[in-house]
């Protein structure tokens, strides 16, 4: 039951992952202001699959979407690496 903004706010600035460094299994956060956003403004998340694709929930259900250009690339705020946070990578 956590919101995208709540999950984004759990990541300190020093641990935020830039788009150029995202890896498969990273959680991606999106907001209108992109990388300049505050955690409270994050309104969408996805899980990076690799090769420029993520899986996320959409109004059509679970969907795959490209993240290297277009709407998602423009709105990318930062990534989070939960596997590393849990000591699993």
N, CA, C and O atoms as CSV, one atom per row, in Angstrom:
chain,resi,resn,atom,element,x,y,z
A,1,UNK,N,N,0.749,-1.191,0.000
A,1,UNK,CA,C,0.000,0.000,0.000
A,1,UNK,C,C,0.801,1.275,0.000
A,1,UNK,O,O,0.234,2.329,0.287
A,2,UNK,N,N,2.090,1.252,-0.304
A,2,UNK,CA,C,2.858,2.504,-0.345
A,2,UNK,C,C,2.679,3.184,-1.696
A,2,UNK,O,O,2.501,2.527,-2.722
A,3,UNK,N,N,2.729,4.506,-1.675
A,3,UNK,CA,C,2.613,5.262,-2.917
A,3,UNK,C,C,3.974,5.372,-3.598
A,3,UNK,O,O,5.012,5.112,-2.988
A,4,UNK,N,N,3.951,5.762,-4.871
A,4,UNK,CA,C,5.193,6.001,-5.602
A,4,UNK,C,C,6.021,7.073,-4.905
A,4,UNK,O,O,7.239,6.941,-4.791
A,5,UNK,N,N,5.368,8.126,-4.443
A,5,UNK,CA,C,6.078,9.206,-3.759
A,5,UNK,C,C,6.719,8.720,-2.461
A,5,UNK,O,O,7.837,9.123,-2.140
A,6,UNK,N,N,6.032,7.867,-1.718
A,6,UNK,CA,C,6.593,7.342,-0.474
A,6,UNK,C,C,7.837,6.500,-0.755
A,6,UNK,O,O,8.849,6.636,-0.066
A,7,UNK,N,N,7.765,5.635,-1.760
A,7,UNK,CA,C,8.927,4.809,-2.099
A,7,UNK,C,C,10.087,5.670,-2.602
A,7,UNK,O,O,11.245,5.396,-2.286
A,8,UNK,N,N,9.783,6.708,-3.382
A,8,UNK,CA,C,10.826,7.597,-3.888
A,8,UNK,C,C,11.494,8.358,-2.749
A,8,UNK,O,O,12.701,8.599,-2.782
A,9,UNK,N,N,10.713,8.733,-1.745
A,9,UNK,CA,C,11.242,9.491,-0.619
A,9,UNK,C,C,12.150,8.695,0.293
A,9,UNK,O,O,12.870,9.274,1.107
A,10,UNK,N,N,12.131,7.373,0.171
A,10,UNK,CA,C,12.996,6.520,0.994
A,10,UNK,C,C,14.436,6.497,0.489
A,10,UNK,O,O,15.320,5.956,1.154
A,11,UNK,N,N,14.673,7.077,-0.678
A,11,UNK,CA,C,16.003,7.056,-1.294
A,11,UNK,C,C,16.668,8.407,-1.103
A,11,UNK,O,O,16.211,9.411,-1.650
A,12,UNK,N,N,17.741,8.436,-0.333
A,12,UNK,CA,C,18.487,9.674,-0.159
A,12,UNK,C,C,19.135,10.093,-1.466
A,12,UNK,O,O,19.401,9.252,-2.324
A,13,UNK,N,N,19.389,11.374,-1.626
A,13,UNK,CA,C,19.980,11.888,-2.873
A,13,UNK,C,C,21.258,11.153,-3.256
A,13,UNK,O,O,21.495,10.906,-4.439
A,14,UNK,N,N,22.066,10.809,-2.299
A,14,UNK,CA,C,23.343,10.145,-2.589
A,14,UNK,C,C,23.148,8.747,-3.177
A,14,UNK,O,O,24.040,8.242,-3.860
A,15,UNK,N,N,22.016,8.121,-2.930
A,15,UNK,CA,C,21.771,6.760,-3.427
A,15,UNK,C,C,20.866,6.719,-4.652
A,15,UNK,O,O,20.550,5.639,-5.151
A,16,UNK,N,N,20.450,7.871,-5.136
A,16,UNK,CA,C,19.612,7.912,-6.337
A,16,UNK,C,C,20.454,7.535,-7.552
A,16,UNK,O,O,21.607,7.949,-7.675
A,17,UNK,N,N,19.875,6.758,-8.430
A,17,UNK,CA,C,20.596,6.268,-9.592
A,17,UNK,C,C,20.194,7.078,-10.822
A,17,UNK,O,O,19.010,7.210,-11.131
A,18,UNK,N,N,21.184,7.614,-11.510
A,18,UNK,CA,C,20.954,8.380,-12.730
A,18,UNK,C,C,20.532,7.449,-13.863
A,18,UNK,O,O,20.820,6.253,-13.834
A,19,UNK,N,N,19.856,7.999,-14.846
A,19,UNK,CA,C,19.366,7.199,-15.965
A,19,UNK,C,C,20.487,6.413,-16.636
A,19,UNK,O,O,20.296,5.252,-16.997
A,20,UNK,N,N,21.631,7.021,-16.805
A,20,UNK,CA,C,22.753,6.364,-17.488
A,20,UNK,C,C,23.275,5.143,-16.744
A,20,UNK,O,O,24.011,4.343,-17.322
A,21,UNK,N,N,22.912,4.982,-15.475
A,21,UNK,CA,C,23.434,3.883,-14.665
A,21,UNK,C,C,22.381,2.856,-14.262
A,21,UNK,O,O,22.671,1.962,-13.466
A,22,UNK,N,N,21.172,2.964,-14.790
A,22,UNK,CA,C,20.150,1.997,-14.393
A,22,UNK,C,C,20.493,0.595,-14.888
A,22,UNK,O,O,21.102,0.413,-15.942
A,23,UNK,N,N,20.081,-0.387,-14.091
A,23,UNK,CA,C,20.324,-1.797,-14.385
A,23,UNK,C,C,19.023,-2.573,-14.223
A,23,UNK,O,O,18.102,-2.111,-13.550
A,24,UNK,N,N,18.946,-3.758,-14.843
A,24,UNK,CA,C,17.750,-4.578,-14.650
A,24,UNK,C,C,17.448,-4.781,-13.161
A,24,UNK,O,O,18.357,-4.965,-12.352
A,25,UNK,N,N,16.179,-4.746,-12.821
A,25,UNK,CA,C,15.622,-4.892,-11.471
A,25,UNK,C,C,15.603,-3.578,-10.691
A,25,UNK,O,O,15.078,-3.548,-9.578
A,26,UNK,N,N,16.154,-2.494,-11.231
A,26,UNK,CA,C,16.051,-1.200,-10.563
A,26,UNK,C,C,14.616,-0.699,-10.641
A,26,UNK,O,O,13.915,-0.937,-11.625
A,27,UNK,N,N,14.189,-0.004,-9.597
A,27,UNK,CA,C,12.893,0.666,-9.590
A,27,UNK,C,C,13.111,2.050,-10.189
A,27,UNK,O,O,14.027,2.765,-9.783
A,28,UNK,N,N,12.280,2.429,-11.145
A,28,UNK,CA,C,12.379,3.730,-11.798
A,28,UNK,C,C,11.252,4.624,-11.308
A,28,UNK,O,O,10.109,4.185,-11.178
A,29,UNK,N,N,11.581,5.875,-11.037
A,29,UNK,CA,C,10.599,6.848,-10.570
A,29,UNK,C,C,10.423,7.935,-11.619
A,29,UNK,O,O,11.389,8.360,-12.254
A,30,UNK,N,N,9.180,8.383,-11.798
A,30,UNK,CA,C,8.852,9.371,-12.819
A,30,UNK,C,C,8.025,10.498,-12.228
A,30,UNK,O,O,7.215,10.289,-11.325
A,31,UNK,N,N,8.244,11.702,-12.757
A,31,UNK,CA,C,7.485,12.872,-12.328
A,31,UNK,C,C,7.558,13.936,-13.415
A,31,UNK,O,O,8.428,13.891,-14.285
A,32,UNK,N,N,6.648,14.879,-13.358
A,32,UNK,CA,C,6.580,15.930,-14.369
A,32,UNK,C,C,7.883,16.685,-14.521
A,32,UNK,O,O,8.265,17.032,-15.639
A,33,UNK,N,N,8.572,16.948,-13.429
A,33,UNK,CA,C,9.803,17.741,-13.477
A,33,UNK,C,C,11.051,16.901,-13.734
A,33,UNK,O,O,12.164,17.423,-13.668
A,34,UNK,N,N,10.891,15.628,-14.020
A,34,UNK,CA,C,12.047,14.778,-14.300
A,34,UNK,C,C,13.021,14.756,-13.143
A,34,UNK,O,O,12.618,14.634,-11.986
A,35,UNK,N,N,14.303,14.874,-13.451
A,35,UNK,CA,C,15.343,14.757,-12.420
A,35,UNK,C,C,15.343,15.921,-11.433
A,35,UNK,O,O,16.006,15.842,-10.399
A,36,UNK,N,N,14.632,16.976,-11.722
A,36,UNK,CA,C,14.574,18.132,-10.818
A,36,UNK,C,C,13.453,18.023,-9.790
A,36,UNK,O,O,13.266,18.929,-8.978
A,37,UNK,N,N,12.717,16.937,-9.821
A,37,UNK,CA,C,11.537,16.790,-8.977
A,37,UNK,C,C,11.886,16.508,-7.520
A,37,UNK,O,O,13.004,16.105,-7.199
A,38,UNK,N,N,10.922,16.725,-6.661
A,38,UNK,CA,C,11.020,16.325,-5.261
A,38,UNK,C,C,10.285,15.005,-5.119
A,38,UNK,O,O,9.380,14.709,-5.899
A,39,UNK,N,N,10.663,14.221,-4.141
A,39,UNK,CA,C,10.069,12.897,-3.963
A,39,UNK,C,C,8.548,12.957,-3.860
A,39,UNK,O,O,7.863,12.073,-4.375
A,40,UNK,N,N,8.018,13.963,-3.216
A,40,UNK,CA,C,6.566,14.072,-3.042
A,40,UNK,C,C,5.829,14.240,-4.370
A,40,UNK,O,O,4.621,14.014,-4.437
A,41,UNK,N,N,6.537,14.630,-5.419
A,41,UNK,CA,C,5.910,14.833,-6.731
A,41,UNK,C,C,5.993,13.611,-7.632
A,41,UNK,O,O,5.423,13.618,-8.723
A,42,UNK,N,N,6.689,12.563,-7.203
A,42,UNK,CA,C,6.779,11.342,-8.008
A,42,UNK,C,C,5.388,10.733,-8.122
A,42,UNK,O,O,4.687,10.562,-7.125
A,43,UNK,N,N,4.998,10.408,-9.361
A,43,UNK,CA,C,3.637,9.909,-9.565
A,43,UNK,C,C,3.559,8.585,-10.319
A,43,UNK,O,O,2.467,8.105,-10.621
A,44,UNK,N,N,4.706,7.998,-10.619
A,44,UNK,CA,C,4.665,6.727,-11.349
A,44,UNK,C,C,5.968,5.965,-11.117
A,44,UNK,O,O,7.024,6.568,-10.925
A,45,UNK,N,N,5.885,4.643,-11.136
A,45,UNK,CA,C,7.070,3.798,-11.005
A,45,UNK,C,C,7.013,2.664,-12.014
A,45,UNK,O,O,5.957,2.328,-12.550
A,46,UNK,N,N,8.167,2.095,-12.252
A,46,UNK,CA,C,8.267,0.906,-13.093
A,46,UNK,C,C,9.494,0.123,-12.667
A,46,UNK,O,O,10.300,0.610,-11.873
A,47,UNK,N,N,9.638,-1.072,-13.182
A,47,UNK,CA,C,10.805,-1.903,-12.904
A,47,UNK,C,C,11.566,-2.057,-14.211
A,47,UNK,O,O,11.012,-2.506,-15.215
A,48,UNK,N,N,12.835,-1.682,-14.191
A,48,UNK,CA,C,13.649,-1.751,-15.394
A,48,UNK,C,C,13.983,-3.201,-15.712
A,48,UNK,O,O,14.438,-3.948,-14.845
A,49,UNK,N,N,13.753,-3.594,-16.965
A,49,UNK,CA,C,14.012,-4.961,-17.410
A,49,UNK,C,C,15.331,-5.105,-18.154
A,49,UNK,O,O,15.851,-6.213,-18.289
A,50,UNK,N,N,15.873,-4.002,-18.634
A,50,UNK,CA,C,17.084,-4.028,-19.446
A,50,UNK,C,C,16.756,-3.715,-20.898
A,50,UNK,O,O,15.591,-3.708,-21.295
A,51,UNK,N,N,17.779,-3.461,-21.673
A,51,UNK,CA,C,17.631,-3.160,-23.105
A,51,UNK,C,C,16.619,-2.054,-23.388
A,51,UNK,O,O,15.946,-2.072,-24.419
A,52,UNK,N,N,16.511,-1.086,-22.466
A,52,UNK,CA,C,15.649,0.065,-22.684
A,52,UNK,C,C,14.174,-0.134,-22.370
A,52,UNK,O,O,13.351,0.701,-22.746
A,53,UNK,N,N,13.816,-1.227,-21.686
A,53,UNK,CA,C,12.413,-1.530,-21.410
A,53,UNK,C,C,12.131,-1.633,-19.914
A,53,UNK,O,O,12.987,-2.030,-19.124
A,54,UNK,N,N,10.904,-1.262,-19.549
A,54,UNK,CA,C,10.440,-1.440,-18.174
A,54,UNK,C,C,9.074,-2.110,-18.205
A,54,UNK,O,O,8.389,-2.124,-19.227
A,55,UNK,N,N,8.701,-2.659,-17.065
A,55,UNK,CA,C,7.361,-3.184,-16.853
A,55,UNK,C,C,6.718,-2.286,-15.806
A,55,UNK,O,O,7.364,-1.889,-14.837
A,56,UNK,N,N,5.442,-1.967,-16.004
A,56,UNK,CA,C,4.755,-1.061,-15.089
A,56,UNK,C,C,3.260,-1.285,-15.181
A,56,UNK,O,O,2.775,-1.992,-16.064
A,57,UNK,N,N,2.553,-0.686,-14.275
A,57,UNK,CA,C,1.102,-0.740,-14.281
A,57,UNK,C,C,0.591,0.449,-15.082
A,57,UNK,O,O,1.022,1.582,-14.868
A,58,UNK,N,N,-0.329,0.188,-16.005
A,58,UNK,CA,C,-0.914,1.265,-16.795
A,58,UNK,C,C,-2.434,1.168,-16.715
A,58,UNK,O,O,-2.970,0.253,-16.090
A,59,UNK,N,N,-3.107,2.087,-17.330
A,59,UNK,CA,C,-4.578,2.036,-17.316
A,59,UNK,C,C,-5.104,0.827,-18.080
A,59,UNK,O,O,-6.286,0.493,-17.993
A,60,UNK,N,N,-4.216,0.172,-18.834
A,60,UNK,CA,C,-4.589,-1.026,-19.579
A,60,UNK,C,C,-4.194,-2.314,-18.855
A,60,UNK,O,O,-4.434,-3.410,-19.362
A,61,UNK,N,N,-3.599,-2.186,-17.691
A,61,UNK,CA,C,-3.106,-3.334,-16.939
A,61,UNK,C,C,-1.582,-3.304,-16.917
A,61,UNK,O,O,-0.978,-2.250,-17.114
A,62,UNK,N,N,-0.976,-4.429,-16.685
A,62,UNK,CA,C,0.485,-4.517,-16.670
A,62,UNK,C,C,0.977,-4.396,-18.107
A,62,UNK,O,O,0.460,-5.054,-19.009
A,63,UNK,N,N,1.990,-3.541,-18.310
A,63,UNK,CA,C,2.451,-3.270,-19.668
A,63,UNK,C,C,3.967,-3.124,-19.718
A,63,UNK,O,O,4.605,-2.816,-18.712
A,64,UNK,N,N,4.527,-3.345,-20.884
A,64,UNK,CA,C,5.929,-3.065,-21.162
A,64,UNK,C,C,5.995,-1.714,-21.854
A,64,UNK,O,O,5.112,-1.372,-22.640
A,65,UNK,N,N,7.034,-0.948,-21.564
A,65,UNK,CA,C,7.183,0.362,-22.198
A,65,UNK,C,C,8.660,0.673,-22.396
A,65,UNK,O,O,9.481,0.329,-21.546
A,66,UNK,N,N,9.009,1.317,-23.502
A,66,UNK,CA,C,10.391,1.751,-23.702
A,66,UNK,C,C,10.675,2.978,-22.843
A,66,UNK,O,O,9.802,3.824,-22.649
A,67,UNK,N,N,11.897,3.072,-22.331
A,67,UNK,CA,C,12.238,4.208,-21.467
A,67,UNK,C,C,13.403,5.035,-21.994
A,67,UNK,O,O,13.813,5.994,-21.340
A,68,UNK,N,N,13.943,4.695,-23.146
A,68,UNK,CA,C,15.122,5.408,-23.644
A,68,UNK,C,C,14.787,6.693,-24.382
A,68,UNK,O,O,15.683,7.501,-24.628
A,69,UNK,N,N,13.527,6.911,-24.744
A,69,UNK,CA,C,13.135,8.156,-25.402
A,69,UNK,C,C,11.646,8.387,-25.152
A,69,UNK,O,O,10.929,7.489,-24.710
A,70,UNK,N,N,11.207,9.583,-25.438
A,70,UNK,CA,C,9.794,9.898,-25.321
A,70,UNK,C,C,9.343,10.260,-23.922
A,70,UNK,O,O,10.120,10.743,-23.098
A,71,UNK,N,N,8.066,10.013,-23.677
A,71,UNK,CA,C,7.401,10.459,-22.457
A,71,UNK,C,C,8.111,9.974,-21.201
A,71,UNK,O,O,8.376,10.779,-20.308
A,72,UNK,N,N,8.425,8.693,-21.101
A,72,UNK,CA,C,9.056,8.168,-19.883
A,72,UNK,C,C,10.472,8.696,-19.710
A,72,UNK,O,O,10.885,8.979,-18.586
A,73,UNK,N,N,11.213,8.834,-20.778
A,73,UNK,CA,C,12.580,9.366,-20.658
A,73,UNK,C,C,12.533,10.811,-20.165
A,73,UNK,O,O,13.331,11.204,-19.315
A,74,UNK,N,N,11.606,11.595,-20.694
A,74,UNK,CA,C,11.479,13.000,-20.295
A,74,UNK,C,C,11.079,13.146,-18.833
A,74,UNK,O,O,11.465,14.120,-18.187
A,75,UNK,N,N,10.320,12.209,-18.304
A,75,UNK,CA,C,9.819,12.285,-16.935
A,75,UNK,C,C,10.649,11.488,-15.930
A,75,UNK,O,O,10.328,11.484,-14.742
A,76,UNK,N,N,11.706,10.816,-16.380
A,76,UNK,CA,C,12.523,10.012,-15.462
A,76,UNK,C,C,13.104,10.912,-14.380
A,76,UNK,O,O,13.733,11.927,-14.680
A,77,UNK,N,N,12.895,10.541,-13.129
A,77,UNK,CA,C,13.423,11.313,-11.999
A,77,UNK,C,C,14.712,10.674,-11.481
A,77,UNK,O,O,15.758,11.322,-11.466
A,78,UNK,N,N,14.647,9.406,-11.056
A,78,UNK,CA,C,15.817,8.660,-10.616
A,78,UNK,C,C,15.442,7.200,-10.454
A,78,UNK,O,O,14.274,6.821,-10.541
A,79,UNK,N,N,16.452,6.401,-10.218
A,79,UNK,CA,C,16.242,4.989,-9.971
A,79,UNK,C,C,16.636,4.621,-8.555
A,79,UNK,O,O,17.268,5.394,-7.835
A,80,UNK,N,N,16.245,3.432,-8.185
A,80,UNK,CA,C,16.554,2.876,-6.865
A,80,UNK,C,C,16.929,1.416,-7.073
A,80,UNK,O,O,16.321,0.733,-7.898
A,81,UNK,N,N,17.913,0.932,-6.344
A,81,UNK,CA,C,18.393,-0.430,-6.512
A,81,UNK,C,C,18.065,-1.265,-5.277
A,81,UNK,O,O,18.924,-1.439,-4.413
A,82,UNK,N,N,16.831,-1.788,-5.175
A,82,UNK,CA,C,16.420,-2.503,-3.966
A,82,UNK,C,C,17.195,-3.786,-3.701
A,82,UNK,O,O,17.349,-4.171,-2.542
A,83,UNK,N,N,17.685,-4.455,-4.727
A,83,UNK,CA,C,18.462,-5.664,-4.482
A,83,UNK,C,C,19.747,-5.344,-3.733
A,83,UNK,O,O,20.126,-6.064,-2.809
A,84,UNK,N,N,20.414,-4.274,-4.123
A,84,UNK,CA,C,21.626,-3.852,-3.422
A,84,UNK,C,C,21.295,-3.378,-2.000
A,84,UNK,O,O,22.050,-3.642,-1.064
A,85,UNK,N,N,20.173,-2.684,-1.845
A,85,UNK,CA,C,19.760,-2.214,-0.514
A,85,UNK,C,C,19.531,-3.391,0.431
A,85,UNK,O,O,19.753,-3.277,1.637
A,86,UNK,N,N,19.088,-4.518,-0.119
A,86,UNK,CA,C,18.829,-5.715,0.689
A,86,UNK,C,C,20.066,-6.601,0.798
A,86,UNK,O,O,20.004,-7.671,1.403
A,87,UNK,N,N,21.193,-6.171,0.220
A,87,UNK,CA,C,22.422,-6.953,0.286
A,87,UNK,C,C,22.410,-8.172,-0.620
A,87,UNK,O,O,23.109,-9.149,-0.348
A,88,UNK,N,N,21.619,-8.132,-1.707
A,88,UNK,CA,C,21.493,-9.288,-2.578
A,88,UNK,C,C,22.260,-9.158,-3.895
A,88,UNK,O,O,22.164,-10.037,-4.752
A,89,UNK,N,N,23.004,-8.095,-4.063
A,89,UNK,CA,C,23.778,-7.979,-5.303
A,89,UNK,C,C,25.201,-7.584,-5.022
A,89,UNK,O,O,25.996,-7.440,-5.951
